[in-house]
Amino acid sequence: MAPSLWWAKEPHRGTPVVVKMEKPNNWSMVELESPSDEDFICPNDAAVAKGGRNRNAKQLTWVLLLKAHRAAGCLTSIAAAFVSLTSAVRRRVASGRTDGLDSSSKPRFFACIKAFLLLSLLLLCFEMAAYFKGWNFRQPDLYSLADAAVVKGAFDSLYSTWVLIRVGYLAPPLQLLITLCIVLFLIQSLDRLILCLGCLWIKLRNIKPVAEHCIMDLESGDGDGYFPMVLVQIPMCNEKEVYQQSIAAVCNLEWRKGRMLVQVLDDSDDPITQLMIKEEVHKWQENGANIIYRHRVIREGYKAGNLKSAMNCSYVKDYEFVAIFDADFQPSPDFLMRTIPHFKDNEEVGLVQARWSFVNKDENLLTRLQLINLAFHFEVEQQVNGIFLNFFGFNGTAGIWRIKALEESGGWLERTTVEDMDIAVRAHLHGWKFVFLNDVECQCELPESYEAYRKQQHRWHSGPMQLFRLCLPAIIRSEISILKKANMIFLFFLLRKLILPFYSFTLFCIILPMTMFVPEATLPSWVVCYIPAIMSFLNILPAPKSFPFIVPYLLFENTMSVTKFNAMISGLFQLGSAYEWVVTKKSGRSSEGDLIALVEKDQLPTRHRNNSEPNLDEMREEIMQQELLAAQKEKKKKHNRIYTKELALAFLLLTASARSLLSAQGIHFYFLLFQGISFLLVGLDLIGEQVA
């Protein structure tokens, strides 16, 4: 073809496909030109005009057969998946146990949900009867209700009375509540959008904390480099699955010998676990590590009491900084090298916080959804607040405190279940600045069962409300600026800790179902669908590989709102479950990381048997035998839980979706249906691993 006619060259259309079928279940594909648009418009004329053969009919037949074969295979896989899911539900229901309603707040909360469910079921029956009698489910014409020709019989009179009650008494307050929740929803969405824009600005300008340049040479004398005295603490309690890798990781931290001390703060009440941890500490002591074991006889104040007791030791006065790692955290060997320099020549810095990374983020659907939340928390919330405000909530682990900042702020207090947030707020009120390092990561693991995740979230959302009640007077009286006070009260506490769970549960789990039975109060579709979808998209940006889970994430977040709302109410009003502290169950999957490979590379000297304590080998054998018996017993006791609140809300939403179907409300019906299914799956504990 001439160069001047390059534009006349016909482009390649579609994907070339040919199907060869020798047997009904055996087919293969080779290349063939797909039909053009002209072939579908007038195949015979186009074939004659081109001087070619008409092969479109046969070609289209094979393509249709291929699509039919694929559709049949898809239907077969869907049917198999449905059967598998049904059998899993049946097994889990048979072996499940209902969640205990032991605290004083849960029965009242559950009773309210059941009342809404029973009311919705009664109204659905009533509305269905009206539907089959020919009543129109759109907003009623009040004039027609008084027309004798329209209202016929006792049922019609009763239903018209119900409609008038809805219009006059129920719809106005419900619409007012809807408007309030929408306003809160928009404010919280705006806050999230501003955080995302701040994160984008940080990325575009490549803004990050820069440490003072100093020589980090472990082989040089004391005059070179910056090696202050560092105390490393590992608080733990009955966490026999993960103690080995956390102790090994901390003992492998690169720091000048003699200038770091490791405290293993064991709060375990299980004597076997105590012996196992003590044996591990003794092993590292023999290998030259500067590590000590501490155990409290009286376990008061949980983690805060444990840390407070450790800081009261007389030798702590010789140390300048304290690094804290929970039992499942594995810092990299250069962790101190990359964090401690941020304190040098900057006496205002009281805390350096590293972000978390997760060794089991792809373990199941629950861990994938948690990754989305925590990636946004660290990448956006912590980083933006650290860069622009020098303040954020301490995450309780993978951070380093200046001991002077802890002491001036009052030290660890046992008054709430979020001791990390408590000390961060008090340190900020005393003028200390915080540094967040997004490029320094510390490995840990995510809860793999819904039971463990639910208890963790309850503690994380009840504690801030307790703290808000206690800290509000101190915040108001503090000498920090008005802007910092406003940020702490309205953004840090009210908007992100109170308003978010309040409107999420109220709007999507209570108000939306009720609008199906009181259609005069309307909830716009953009509130139900579009804005939540945009916010979910923003949340998922820090974890782009999780994009396929954007819809499950949106539904799961609304499902978790029942737990967060219950926790928020418990903490705000000091109800029974407000001070509930349950150590998050660990699976020990962090032992599968690079740490074991590091230890296996002969980095540790060989132990000398003649230096061991008396009967240590016998103790180890006894521990191993008891651990094996406990593991066998635990395997037999595996079960799942049946969560009654989630199941009650599932039926409430599904009932409302049935009512929405009668009135042909499209987007509301689909949202209620899928949200109800989400609550159902969570209520049957089908989203995570089973627990013992």
N, C-alpha and C positions, 0 to 999 in steps of 0.2 A: 504494500500500500504506500502511496506517495506520502511524503512528509506533510504536505499541505492538507491531506485528508485524514490526519490522525484523529480528528474529532469525530470522524464518521465511524470509527471502529466500534462495533457493538460490545458493550460491556458484558462481562460474565455474569450470568444470572443464577442466584441461589447456590445451593450446595449440590454438586453432581452426585446422583445416587442411582444405582440399579439393584434390583433384588432378584436373586436366583433362588427358586424354591423347588427342591427335588422332593422333599417330604414336607408334610404340614408343619413339623416342628423344627426343621432344619432349613435355615436360610442364610444367605451371605450377601454382602454388598460389594459392588465394584463401581467404578466411576462411569457416570453417564450424564449428559447435559440435561438439566432440568428444563421444563417447559417455560416459555416466555409468556408475558401477558397477552401478546397477540394471539398465541395459540389457544388461549382460553376464550378469547372473544370470537374469533372466526377461524377455527383450526384448518378447515379444508382450504379456504382461500389463501391463508398464509402459507400452507404447504405448497400449493400450486405456484404461488408467486415466488417462492424460494427455489422452486424446481426440485424440492426434496420430497421424501416420503412422509406420509402422515403417520407418525408413531405415537402421537399424544395420548390416544385412548388407551393403548396397551400400557404405556408408561405411567399414566395416571392410575390405572388399575393396580399396578404393582406397588405404587406409593401408598395407595389406600389400604392394600393388603398389609403392607408393612406397618402402617399406623394402627390398623386394627389388631395386628399381632402384639404390638407394643402396649396398646390399651388393655388387651386381655391379660398380658403379663402384669401390668400395673394393678389391675383389679384383683388378680390372684394374690399379689404381694400385700395389697391393702387388706384383703380378707384374712390372709395368714397373720398379719400384724394385729388385726382386730381380735382374732381368736386367741393369739398369744397374750394380748393385753387383758382380755376377759379372764383367762386362766390365772394371770398374775394377780388381778383384782380379787379373784375368788380365793387364791392362796393367802393373800395378805389379809383379807377380811377374816379368814378362818384363824390365822395366827396372830392377829392384831390385838392390841390392848388400847383401850380408850385413855386419852390423856387425863391425868389426875386433876380434879378441880379442888385443890387443897387449900388455896388461899382465899381470903375473904372477898377479894375483888372479882375473882373469876366467876363465881356463881351469879352475881348480879349482872355482870357483863353478858354472860351466856344466856341469862333469863331474858334480857332485852332482845337479844338476837332471836331467841325462840319466839318471843311475842311478835316480832315483825314477821317471822316465817309463818306462824299460825294465821295472822291477820291476812297475809298475802294469799295463803291457800284458800281461806274463806272468800276473799274478794274475787279470786280467780273463778271459783265455782259460781259465784253470783254473776260475774261478768259473762261467763260462758252461757249461762242460762239466758241472760239478756241478749247475747249475740244471736242465739238460735231463735229468739223471738223477734228478731229483726231490728233491734236498736242500733243506731249509728254510733260508732265508737269515736268519731271525731268530736271536736269541741261542740257541745250541744247548743241548740237555739233555745234560749230561755223562754221565748214566746210560745214555742211549740209545746213546751212542757205543760203549759196551762190549757192547751187545747184538748177538749174532751174527745175529739176524734182521734187524737194520737194516743192519749193515755186511756188504755182500756184494761180493765181487770185489776185485781189486787197486786199482781206482780209489777205491772206497768206503773201503778201508783207508787209502789214501794221504790222502784228503781228511779223514777222521776224525783222522788224525795231525796234519795241518795245523791243524785246529780246536783240538786240544789244545795245540799249540804257541802258537797265538794266545792262548788263554785263560790259559795258565800263564806265558808268557814275554814276549809282545809287548804285550798289553793293559795290564798294570800300569804299565810305564814310560811308555807312551803316554798313559795316563789321568793320570799324574802331571804330564807335560808339559802336557797340556790344562788341568789345574787351575792350574798356574803361569801359563799364558798368560791364562786367564780372570781370575785375580786382577790381573795387570798391566793387562788390558783394562778392568776395572772401576775401577782406580785412575786410569787415564788418562781414562776417561769422567767420573769424578767431578771431576777437575781441570778438564776442559772445561766441565762444568756450573757449577762455581764461577765460572769466568771469565765465562760468560754471565750469571750472576746479578749479578756485579759490574758488567758492562756495563749491565744493566737498571737497577741502582741509580744508575749515573751518568746514565742517560737520565732517570729519574724525578726526580732531584734537580737535574738540569741542572748537573752539576759539570764544570767545565773550567778549564784554566789561564787566569788573567787577568794581562795585562801591566800594568806601571806606565803610568799615563796620562802622556803627554808630547806636546808640540807637534811635529807632523811637517810642517814648512813648509819646502819646498826653496828658497823664494825669500828666506827670512829670513837673518839673519846667523848666525855660528857660535854665538852665545849662545842661540839658540832651538832646541828640539828635541834629539833624542839621535841623533847621527850619528857613531858611532865608526868607526875605520878597519877596513874589511872587505876581506879577500882572498878572491876567488872562483876556485875551481879546477875545470877541466874535464878530467879524465883520459880519454884515449881511445887506442885502438890499432886501426888499420886499419878504422875505422868511417866509411867515406866516404858511407854512406847517410844518416847523421843529423847529421854535424858542423855543417852549415850552420844548421839550426834551433836547435841547442843554443847555438851561439855567438851567434846573433841574439837568442835569448831572454835570455841572460845580459847581453848588452850593452844591452838595453832595460830592465834593472832600474832602478827608481826609487831613486836614492840621491844624496846630495850630491856634486857633481862634485869630483874630487880626493881623495875619501875612499874610493874603491873601485878595486881593481886586479884585472883578470881574467888568470889564467894558463891558457893552453891547453897542457896537458901531453900532448904527442903521443909515444906510444911506437910509432908505426907503423914497420914494416920495409919497407913498400912505398913506393918513391920517388915514384910518381905520387900516392898518397894524401898523402904529406908535402907535396908541392908544392901540392896542392889546399887543404889546411888552412892552409898558410903564406899562400897567396893570399887566403884568406878573412879571416885575421887582419889582413893588410896592408890590406884594404879597410876594415875597421872602424877601424883606426888612422887612416886618412885621413879617416874620418868623425868623428873626435874621440873615439873610445872609448879608455879607458885599458886597453889589452890588450896582452899580450906572448905570444910563441910560444916554447916550450921543447921541445927534442927530445933524448932520451938516445941516445947512440951505443951504449952497453952496456945492454941491457935486462935488468936483474936484479931479481928480487923482484916481477915483474909490477906490479899496481896499487899494492901497498904500497911497493915500491921507487920507483915513479914519484912518489908523494906525498911520500915521505921525502926524495927528491932535491930536490923543489920547496920543501919547508920549510927546507932548508939554505941557501937564498939569503939573502944578507946583509940585504936590504931587508925580510924578513919580520918582523924585530924591531920595525918601525914599526906593525905591524897588531895589532889586538886579537882579531879573530874571523876564522875561515876557513869559507866556505861551499863545499860540494862537490856537484857535479852530474855524473852520468855523461853519456856522449855523447848518449844518447837522451832526456834529461830537458829539459823546457821549463818553467822556473818562470814564474809570472805576474809582471807588472811590479811588483806591490806585495808580492812575496815577502819582501824584506828588511824592509819597513815593518811586516809582520805578525809577524815572527819575532824580530828583533833586540831589540825592547822587552822581551822576556821575560828578558833578561839584566840589565836596568837595576836597580840597587839590590838585586841578588840575586847576591852573589859566589859562592854555592855551586852555581849552575847551570853545568854544563860543556857541555851539549849540548841543542839544540832541534831536534827531528825533526818533519818534516811527513809527511803520508801521501801515497801515490801515487794517481793516477788514470790511466786507460788509454784511449788514443785508438783502440785496435783491439780493444776487449773483445768486440765482436760479430762479429769477422772470421770465425771458424770455431768448431767445437765445442771445440777445444783451448783457445782463448782464453777461451771462456765458462766452462769448468771451472776454469781458472786464476784467473779473477775471483772465484769462490766462495772459493777458498783464501785469496787475498790480501785480500779484503774482510774475512774473519774475522780474519786476522792483524792488520790495522791497526785495525779497528773494535773488536775484542774484546781480543786479546792485548796489543798495544802500548798501547792506551788504558788498560786496567785496570792493567797493570803501571806505567805512567807515573803514574797518579793515586794508587794506593795504595802503591807501592814506590819511586817516583822512579828506577826502573831498568828498562831494556829493552835489547834488542840493537840497536845502531846498524845501520841498513839500508844503510850504505855510500854513500848519496847522498840528495839533498834534505834535508840536515841542516846545521846550523851549529855549529861547535865554538868554544869559547873556547880560544885558542892556549895560554894558561897551563895549561889542563887537559890538553892534548895533551903539553906538555913535561913536566909533573909525572908523567904516567903512563908516560913512557918513549918517547913518539912512536910513529911507525909502525914496525912490525916485520915482517920478511919470513918469519917462521917458519911461517905457515899460509896457506891459501888463503882464509881468512875474516878478513882484516885489520880489517874493520869491527867484527866481534864481539870480536876480540882487544882492540882499543883501548877498547871499551865496558866489557869486564870489568875491565881494569886501571884505568880511570878510576873505576869503581864501588868498587873496592878501596881507592882513595885518597880516597874520601869525596865525590866529585862527584855531583851530582844531575842527572837528565835530565828534560826536559819534552817531552811528545808533544802535538802540535797536530792534532787530528782534523779541524778545520775549515779547515786550510790544506792545499791540494792542489798537487801538482806533476805535470804530465802526463808520461807516458812510454809505452812500448809493450811489449806482451807478446810472448814468442817465439811465432811462428806455426807452426813446424814441430816435430814431436816430437823430432827429432834435437837441435835447439837447446835445447828444454826439458829433455830428458834430461841433457844435459851440464851445464846450469845446476843442476839438482837434485842431480847427483852432487857438484858442488863445494860446494853449500850443505849437504850432509849428511855429507860426509867431513871438511870443515874443522872443524866443531864438535867432532868426536871427537879430532882432532889437538890442538885447543886445550884440551880437557878434560884430556888427558894432561899438557900443559905447565903448565896453570894450577892444577891441584889442590893442589900443595904451597903455592903462593902464597895460595890461598883459605884453606887451613887456618891458615896463619901470619898472615893479615891481622888487623887490629884492628877490623874491622866486627863487628856483633852476631852472636850465634849464629843468630838467625832469618834474617838476611840470608845467612849462610853456608849454612844449610840450604836456603833458597830457591834459591841459585845452584847448589848441588851436585845436590840431589834433583829440583827442579822444572825449572830452566832447562836443565841439561845432561842428567841421567839420564832424567827422565820424558819430556821433550818432544823430545829429540834422539836418545836411544838406545832407550828402551823402546818408543816408538811405532812406528818401522820394524821393530823386532825382532818384536813380537807380531803386527803386521799381516801381515807376510810369513809368519811361522811358522804362525800360527793358520789363516789363510784360504787359503794357497797350498800348505802342506805337510801340516799336521795334519788338516785337514778332508778332503782326498782320501784320506789314509791310513786314516781312520776308516771309510771305505766298504769297505775290504778287511779291516779289523780291527773288526768291528761291536761287539765286546765293550767297546771304548773309545768312549764316547759324547760327542758335543758337543751341548749343549742347543740347541734351536731359537731360544731367545731370544738366544743369543750369535751365531747365524748371521744372524738377521733383525732382531729387534725393537730391540735396543740399537744396532746400527749404523744402523738407520733413524732412530732418535731423535737420535743424534749427527749424522747427516747433515742432519737438519732443523735442529738448532741451528747447524750450520756455515753453512747457507744463509740464516739470518735476516738477517745484515748485507747480503745481496744478494737482496732478495725477488723481483726480476724474474727471477732464475735458478731459481725454484722448479720449473718444468717439467723441469729437468735434475737433479733430486735423485737419481734412480736411476742415470743415467749417471755422476754425480759419485761415488756410492758405489762403483760398479764400477771407475771409473778410478782412484780413490785406492788400492784394493787392487791394481790393476794396476801402479801406480807404486811399490808397496812393494818390488818386486824391485830396482829401481834404487836406492831409498833404503837398503835393507838391504845391498846390495853396497857402496854408498858408505860406510855406517856401519862395516862390517867393515874396509874398506880404511883408513879414517882411524884406527880404534881400534888396529889392529895394524900401522900404518905399511906397508901393502902398496904395490905398484907404482903404482896409480892414485890414491893418496892426495894426491899433489902435482900432479895433472893440472889445468891451468888452460887453459880454452878460452874465448875471448871470445864471449859470447852473440851469435849472428847477429841483426842488425837488418834490418828490411825497409824502413825509412824512411817508414812510414805516418804517423809523427808530423808529417811535413811537410805533411800534408793538414789540419792543425788551423787554429786561428785565428791562429797566429803569422805565416803568410805574408800573410794579409789585413792584419795589423797593419803589416808592413813595407811593403806596397804602398801604404799611405795617406800616402805622401810624408813619413814620419816621419824618413827618413834624408836628409841633404843629398846633392845630386847630386855624383858624383865628378868631379874635374878630371883630364882625361887627361894634362895636362902634368906632374902630380905623380907619375905612376906610375913604377915602377922600369923600368929598361931591359929590353926584350924581354919585358915582362910579358904583353903581348897575344899574342905568339907562343907563350909558355909556356902560356897559357890555351887557345889553339886546339889545341896539341899534346895537352894533357891531355884536352880534350873528344874528340878523335879516338881516343886510346887508350882512354878510358872507353867510347866507343861500340863499339869492337872487343871490349873485354872483356865488355860486356853481351851482344853477339851470341854470343860464345863461351860465356858462362855460360848463355845460353838453350838452347843445344844440349846442354849438359852436365847439364840438370836430371834428377834421378833421385830415387828414394826408397830407403830402406834396408829390409832384411829383418832383424828383430831376433830372433836365434836363441833367446835365453833366454826371451823372451816367448812365442815359438811353442812351445818345449818345454813351458812351463808351461800353455799353452793346451791342448795335447794331453793333458797330465797331468790337468787338471781335467775335460776332456771324457770321458776314460777313466773317471774316478771318477764322473761323472754317469751314464754307462752302467751302472756297477755299482750305483749308487744306484737306478736305474730297475728293476733286477731285484728289489731288495728293497723297492720301493714306498715309499721315504723321500721324501715330498713336498717339504717346504721345502728339504731338502738337495739334492735333484735340481735344482730350479729355480735355486737359488743357484749350484751348480756349473756348470750349463749356461750361464747368462748370464755368469758370471764367466769361463768358458772362451771364450765368444764375444768378450768384452771383450779378453782377452789376444790372441785371434786377430786382431782388428782392429788393435790396437796393434802386434802383431808384424809385420803386413803394411804398417804405416805408412799406415793409412787414416784416421787421426784428425786429421791436420794437413796443412799445405802441404808440397809437395815441396821439397827443398833442392838447391842446386847443389854 
